[in-house]
Amino acid sequence: MKKVILAAFVLGTCTAALAQQQLKFGPKAGVNFANLSGVDNAEMKTGFHVGAVAEIKFNEKFSIQPEVVYSAQGAKANIGNIQGKANLDYINVPILAKYYIVDGFSVEAGPQIGFLAKAEGKGTVDNVSVTNDIKDNFKSTDFGLGFGLAYDLPVGVFVNARYNLGLSDIRNNTSSGDAIKNNVIQVGIGYKFD
């Protein structure tokens, strides 16, 4: 009974504390410039991201920003007469701490977990196109760290630039070869409702 009372007290205190904070939420979208470290001859692949953002502002300088974002990642590679790319689509959930340097302009950093939604290998060999499902070759989750800059306009629109550094080896078979990690530069725009 004491545990139930303690849990109810903690939940009530946290709810009251969050109720005093300013909450904003809205959509975001943008372009990705993705690559895979640890892959020979890998080149940057252009993709997109789209999702939702919430910002819990504790004071004028500090806030927490959780997001849920569908992100098209992967890399391109050209080896001899083979032109190919790995399309790795993730549902990413970053939780960023934001610090406002001046009014509207902030730096952001925090952890990110990604859930692999789709993995597809596409290639062209002597003008013949081939597409394969390669999801079994990759782990279902990816851990990383995101950091970047953002600017919020007074009308609710915001722009941001972020670098997502992969921290975990995303290969299912890690017995040989270099670790393969996601690296993504994102530039986006969005809108936060009060």
C-alpha positions, 0 to 999 in steps of 0.5 A, spaced: 500 500 500 505 504 501 508 503 494 502 505 491 501 511 495 508 513 493 507 512 486 501 516 486 504 522 489 510 521 485 506 521 479 501 527 481 508 531 483 510 530 476 504 531 472 503 538 476 510 540 474 509 538 467 502 542 467 506 549 469 511 548 463 509 551 456 508 545 451 508 546 443 508 540 438 507 540 430 510 537 424 517 537 421 520 535 414 526 535 411 532 533 407 537 527 409 544 527 407 546 519 409 552 515 409 554 508 412 561 508 415 565 502 415 562 501 408 568 501 402 566 506 397 560 508 400 558 515 398 552 520 401 545 518 399 540 524 399 533 522 402 528 525 406 525 525 413 518 527 416 515 526 423 512 530 429 516 534 434 514 536 441 517 541 445 517 542 453 519 549 455 521 549 462 524 556 462 526 561 457 533 558 456 532 550 457 527 545 454 526 538 452 524 536 445 522 529 443 520 527 436 518 521 432 521 521 425 520 517 419 527 517 416 530 515 409 537 513 410 543 508 407 548 510 402 550 509 395 556 505 392 559 504 385 564 498 385 566 497 377 560 496 373 556 495 379 552 501 381 548 500 388 545 503 394 542 501 400 535 504 402 535 503 410 528 507 412 528 508 420 523 510 425 527 515 429 525 517 436 530 522 438 530 526 445 533 532 445 535 537 450 535 544 447 539 551 450 537 557 447 543 562 446 539 568 444 531 569 443 529 564 438 536 561 436 538 554 440 543 548 440 540 541 441 543 535 443 541 528 445 540 520 444 536 517 439 533 510 438 532 508 431 527 502 429 528 499 422 522 499 418 525 497 411 531 495 408 532 494 401 538 493 396 538 496 389 543 495 384 544 496 376 549 491 373 550 492 366 544 496 365 540 491 369 536 493 375 535 488 381 532 490 388 532 485 394 530 485 401 536 486 405 532 487 412 535 480 415 542 483 414 541 489 419 539 489 426 532 492 428 534 497 432 540 503 432 542 507 437 545 514 436 547 521 438 544 527 435 546 534 435 545 541 431 542 548 431 535 550 430 532 557 430 524 558 432 521 564 428 515 568 432 510 565 428 511 558 430 515 556 424 522 553 425 528 551 421 534 546 424 540 543 422 542 536 425 548 531 425 545 524 427 552 520 429 550 512 429 553 509 435 552 502 434 554 497 429 547 495 425 550 489 422 546 482 424 553 478 423 558 482 426 563 476 426 568 480 421 569 486 418 568 493 420 562 496 424 557 499 420 554 505 423 549 510 420 551 517 419 546 523 417 546 530 416 539 533 416 536 540 414 529 541 416 523 545 417 517 545 421 511 548 425 510 548 433 503 549 435 502 553 442 
